[in-house]
Amino acid sequence: MKVVAFARTLQGTGASRRLRKAGQTPGIIYGGTAAPELIALDGNALYHSLKKEAFHGSILDLEIDGKAQKVLLRDFQMHAYKQLVLHADFQRVDASQPIHTKVTLHFVNAEISPAVKLSSAVVSHVLNELEVSCLPGQLPEFINVDLSKLEAGASIHVSDLQLPEGVTALTHGQNLTVATASVPPGAAAAETAAE
């Protein structure tokens, strides 16, 4: 995805407030060997880009004054109630250096799992994103969590996930739970009464 930004020289609360009134969002690019750069982005375009999942989990081409660089969205601040992005942070990416970032999990096939079909279990998502390490070129937009074999009372852990090639989960030595299937107490009672 491509993002167009403009270099800015003025910084501080007053300068940022004037930028926002003009429809722009202040931001910064940091990381790599170059010094941090202050930038301004089109506020409306950035607001709509942030609604796309791919914008959060992809390497972006950030263009400043005709020069493009590879970056990753690291943080952003939203206004409490207005449709306004207050600030955005981007990190430069080196194609030869591994990056650490969070990737969204997509849960698929819950409706055909034995837990749901046979036991009327409720599938709970314990994690919604997973911290991973990989080279920038191997960064997945999302990771699928296949629930098709999930039994009632069972769980899916990080070790059960099929990670794309070159992607390593950063779980700090723990096999974290990703999803669980539990039968609600009311359903179990109704089943016993029926028997």
C-alpha positions as CSV (number, residue, x, y, z in Angstrom):
1,M,0.0,0.0,0.0
2,K,1.2,3.5,-0.8
3,V,1.0,6.5,1.6
4,V,1.9,10.0,0.5
5,A,3.4,12.3,3.2
6,F,5.0,15.8,3.3
7,A,8.1,16.8,5.3
8,R,7.3,19.3,8.1
9,T,9.7,21.5,10.0
10,L,7.5,23.0,12.7
11,Q,6.8,21.0,15.8
12,G,5.0,21.4,19.1
13,T,1.4,21.7,20.3
14,G,0.6,24.9,18.4
15,A,2.1,23.7,15.1
16,S,0.3,20.3,15.4
17,R,-3.0,22.0,16.2
18,R,-2.7,24.2,13.1
19,L,-1.9,21.2,10.9
20,R,-5.0,19.4,12.2
21,K,-7.2,22.4,11.5
22,A,-5.8,22.4,7.9
23,G,-6.9,18.7,7.5
24,Q,-3.5,17.2,8.0
25,T,-2.2,14.7,10.6
26,P,1.3,15.1,12.2
27,G,3.5,12.0,12.2
28,I,7.0,10.7,12.6
29,I,9.2,8.2,10.9
30,Y,11.9,6.6,13.0
31,G,14.3,3.6,12.9
32,G,17.0,2.4,10.7
33,T,20.2,4.4,10.3
34,A,18.6,7.7,9.3
35,A,17.5,10.3,11.8
36,P,13.8,10.5,12.8
37,E,11.8,12.6,10.3
38,L,8.7,14.8,11.1
39,I,6.0,14.3,8.5
40,A,2.4,15.5,7.8
41,L,-0.2,13.3,6.2
42,D,-3.6,13.9,4.6
43,G,-5.9,13.4,7.7
44,N,-8.9,12.2,5.8
45,A,-7.0,9.6,3.7
46,L,-5.2,8.3,6.8
47,Y,-8.5,8.0,8.7
48,H,-9.9,5.8,5.9
49,S,-6.7,3.8,5.4
50,L,-6.7,2.9,9.2
51,K,-10.1,1.2,8.6
52,K,-8.4,-1.3,6.3
53,E,-6.9,-4.3,8.1
54,A,-4.1,-4.5,5.5
55,F,-2.9,-1.1,6.5
56,H,-2.0,-2.3,10.0
57,G,-0.4,-5.5,8.9
58,S,1.5,-4.7,5.8
59,I,4.8,-3.0,4.8
60,L,3.8,0.4,3.4
61,D,5.5,2.5,0.7
62,L,5.7,5.9,2.3
63,E,6.5,8.6,-0.3
64,I,8.0,12.0,0.9
65,D,8.9,14.5,-1.8
66,G,9.1,11.8,-4.5
67,K,11.3,9.5,-2.5
68,A,9.7,6.2,-1.3
69,Q,10.8,4.2,1.8
70,K,9.4,1.0,3.3
71,V,7.7,1.5,6.7
72,L,5.5,-0.2,9.1
73,L,2.7,1.5,11.0
74,R,3.7,1.3,14.7
75,D,1.2,3.5,16.5
76,F,-1.6,6.0,16.1
77,Q,-3.7,8.2,18.3
78,M,-7.4,8.9,17.6
79,H,-9.5,11.8,18.9
80,A,-11.9,10.8,21.7
81,Y,-15.1,11.4,19.7
82,K,-14.3,13.1,16.3
83,Q,-13.3,11.2,13.2
84,L,-9.8,12.5,13.5
85,V,-6.4,10.9,13.7
86,L,-4.2,13.0,16.1
87,H,-0.8,11.4,15.3
88,A,0.8,8.5,13.5
89,D,4.2,6.7,14.1
90,F,5.9,4.8,11.3
91,Q,9.1,2.6,11.6
92,R,11.5,2.3,8.8
93,V,12.0,-1.3,7.6
94,D,15.2,-2.9,6.4
95,A,14.5,-5.8,4.0
96,S,17.4,-7.9,5.4
97,Q,16.5,-7.4,9.1
98,P,13.8,-9.4,10.9
99,I,10.9,-7.3,12.3
100,H,8.8,-8.0,15.4
101,T,5.1,-7.0,15.0
102,K,1.6,-8.2,15.8
103,V,-0.5,-10.0,13.1
104,T,-4.3,-10.3,13.3
105,L,-5.8,-13.8,13.7
106,H,-8.7,-14.8,11.5
107,F,-10.9,-17.6,12.9
108,V,-12.3,-19.9,10.2
109,N,-14.5,-23.0,10.1
110,A,-16.1,-22.6,13.5
111,E,-19.5,-23.6,12.2
112,I,-18.4,-27.0,11.0
113,S,-16.3,-27.9,14.1
114,P,-17.5,-30.9,16.1
115,A,-17.7,-28.6,19.2
116,V,-20.3,-26.4,17.6
117,K,-22.2,-29.0,15.3
118,L,-22.4,-31.8,17.8
119,S,-22.1,-30.3,21.3
120,S,-23.6,-26.8,20.7
121,A,-20.4,-25.4,22.3
122,V,-19.4,-21.7,22.3
123,V,-16.0,-20.9,20.7
124,S,-14.2,-18.2,22.6
125,H,-11.3,-16.3,21.0
126,V,-8.6,-15.8,23.7
127,L,-6.2,-14.1,21.3
128,N,-7.1,-11.7,18.5
129,E,-3.5,-11.1,17.4
130,L,-0.2,-12.8,17.6
131,E,3.3,-11.3,18.0
132,V,5.6,-12.7,15.3
133,S,9.1,-12.3,14.0
134,C,9.9,-12.5,10.3
135,L,11.7,-10.7,7.4
136,P,9.6,-7.8,6.0
137,G,9.0,-9.7,2.7
138,Q,7.4,-12.6,4.6
139,L,5.1,-10.6,6.8
140,P,1.5,-12.1,6.4
141,E,-1.5,-9.8,6.4
142,F,-3.2,-12.2,8.8
143,I,-3.0,-15.7,10.1
144,N,-5.8,-18.2,9.8
145,V,-6.9,-20.2,12.8
146,D,-8.7,-23.4,11.5
147,L,-11.3,-24.5,14.0
148,S,-12.7,-27.4,12.0
149,K,-11.3,-30.1,14.3
150,L,-12.0,-28.3,17.6
151,E,-13.8,-30.6,20.0
152,A,-16.0,-29.5,23.0
153,G,-13.9,-28.7,26.0
154,A,-10.7,-28.5,24.0
155,S,-8.4,-25.6,23.1
156,I,-6.3,-24.5,20.3
157,H,-2.8,-23.3,21.2
158,V,-0.1,-21.3,19.3
159,S,1.8,-24.6,18.6
160,D,-1.3,-25.9,16.7
161,L,-1.2,-22.9,14.2
162,Q,0.0,-23.3,10.7
163,L,2.3,-20.3,10.4
164,P,3.5,-19.1,6.9
165,E,7.1,-20.0,5.9
166,G,9.7,-17.8,7.7
167,V,7.3,-16.6,10.4
168,T,8.0,-17.4,14.0
169,A,5.6,-16.8,16.9
170,L,7.0,-14.9,19.8
171,T,5.4,-16.4,22.8
172,H,8.3,-16.1,25.3
173,G,8.4,-19.8,26.0
174,Q,4.7,-20.2,26.6
175,N,2.3,-22.2,24.5
176,L,-0.5,-19.6,24.6
177,T,-4.2,-20.5,24.2
178,V,-5.7,-19.1,21.0
179,A,-9.3,-20.3,21.2
180,T,-11.4,-22.6,23.5
181,A,-14.7,-24.4,23.0
182,S,-16.9,-24.7,26.1
183,V,-20.5,-26.1,26.4
184,P,-22.7,-23.5,28.2
185,P,-24.2,-24.7,31.5
186,G,-27.8,-24.3,30.2
187,A,-27.1,-26.6,27.2
188,A,-25.5,-29.3,29.4
189,A,-28.5,-29.2,31.8
190,A,-31.0,-29.4,28.9
191,E,-29.1,-32.4,27.5
192,T,-29.2,-34.2,30.8
193,A,-33.0,-33.5,31.2
194,A,-33.6,-34.9,27.7
195,E,-31.8,-38.2,28.5
